């Protein structure tokens, strides 16, 4: 299955919110960070 990269998203958890790239593979979050790559970039 192809991967989708959300570039520059806002990631929020109980303590903080931050800007980061989010990689989705097989319908699940595979990685959060900077400098990620994916088949489709949003």
SVG drawing of the C-alpha trace seen along z (x, -y; Angstrom):
<svg xmlns="http://www.w3.org/2000/svg" viewBox="-6 -24 21 26">
<polyline fill="none" stroke="black" stroke-width="0.4" points="0.0,0.0 1.2,-3.5 2.3,-5.9 0.9,-9.4 3.0,-12.2 1.3,-15.1 3.9,-17.9 3.8,-20.6 0.9,-19.3 0.1,-20.2 0.6,-17.3 -1.2,-17.6 -0.8,-15.5 -1.8,-16.0 1.2,-18.3 2.2,-20.2 1.4,-20.9 4.0,-21.2 4.5,-21.4 5.8,-18.1 5.5,-15.8 3.3,-12.8 3.8,-9.6 0.8,-7.3 1.4,-3.8 -1.2,-1.0 -3.7,-3.3 -1.6,-3.8 0.8,-6.5 4.2,-5.2 6.4,-8.1 6.3,-11.7 9.2,-14.1 11.1,-16.2 12.6,-15.2 10.2,-12.3 9.2,-11.2 6.2,-9.4 4.6,-8.3 2.0,-11.1 2.7,-14.4 -0.1,-16.6"/>
</svg>
